[in-house]
Amino acid sequence: MASEDPDTIRREFGEAVNMTAGELETWLGSEESQAVGQKGDDGGESTGHASGRRIVELLRTKKDDLTDDDLAHMRKVHGYVQRHLAQEPREEDVETSKWRYSLMNWGHDPMKKG
């Protein structure tokens, strides 16, 4: 069960998202970023790419200005990153994998240390 406590939600979001707003913004502009993820019926932007844009906004929002909707998205991001990390490919080159690229759209670069 996900926590409803805003401080916990922000902490978990901060643990899940290890890219800065600038890093994520640059990544979202890349062809690799736009090539992965589930797209809607219109073939437009993927769910993860749209989430990435929202994460950039969240990273730039003061904690006192976060809405319930923002906190709900932060909780969603944490859950997605946790589930996706558990699916790390064994045989694939992680650095150029769709697995990594999808995670990066959600603000988490598994190759980033620290």
N, C-alpha and C positions, 0 to 999 in steps of 0.2 A: 504494500500500500504506500503510495507516494505521500510525502509529507505536505501538509497545507501551510506550514510555518514559512513565512516569507524569507526569513534569514536562512533556513535550511534549504529552501528552493534556490536562493541566490548562491549559496555555498556549493551545492551540487551542480548547478549550472556552471559555476566557475571552475569546478573540477573537470567537467565534461568538455568545456570550450577552452582549448589551449592555444588558440590563434587570436591575435589581436584584431581589432576592427579593421585596421589597415591591411594586414596580411589576408584576412578573409575577403575583403573587398577586391584586392588584387587577384586572388584566386578565382573569385566568382566571375571575373572578366575573361578568364582563360577558356580556350576551346575544350580542354579536358574537363573542366568543371561543368560546362554546358552539355557535354556528351553523355553524362551518366545520370542515373536516377529515373524514377517512374514519371512519365509525362502524362498529362491529362488527355482526354479524347481529341483535343484540338492540336496535340503534338507540340504545344508551347513549352513553357518553362516547367522543369521538373519540380516535384514537391520539395526535394532537398535544396534546390537552388533558391526557391522562394523562401524557404526557411533560413537559408544563409543570409539573404538580404535582411530578413527580420532580425537575425542574430546581430548583424552589424549595428542595426538601430538600437537593439537592447544593450549592447556593449557601450554605446554612447549615451545611454539614458542614466540619469542620476537615480540612485536607489529609491529616493523618496518620490520620484515621478513615475515609478513602475505601476502599471494598472493590474487588476486581477487577470486581464487577458494576457498581459505581458508575462506574468508569473506562470500562467497556464502553459504558455509557449515554452518558457524556460524549463518547466517540468517535462514537457514533451521532448525537448532537446536532450535533456539528461537521460531519459528513458531510451531514446533512439540510440544514442552513443553507447550506452551500456549494452544494449542488445546486439548492436552491430560489432562491437569489439569482440564479443564472444564468438563471432563467426569468422574470425581471421583465417584467411586461406593458408593452407599448409604448403602447397607446391608452387604457388604463384610468386612472382617477384612482387613483393608488397609495394615497393616504391612506385610502380607504374600500374598498380591494380585498380580496377573499378571499385573494389572494396575501400581502398584508401581514398580515392577521389570522392566517393559518396560520403565518407566520414568527414572529409575536409569541407564539403558543402554544408555540413552541419556544425562546422567550427572546430573540428577535432582532427589534428594531424598526428596519426599514430607513429610517424617517424620523428616527431619532435620530442626531444628529451628535455626534462627539467620543468 
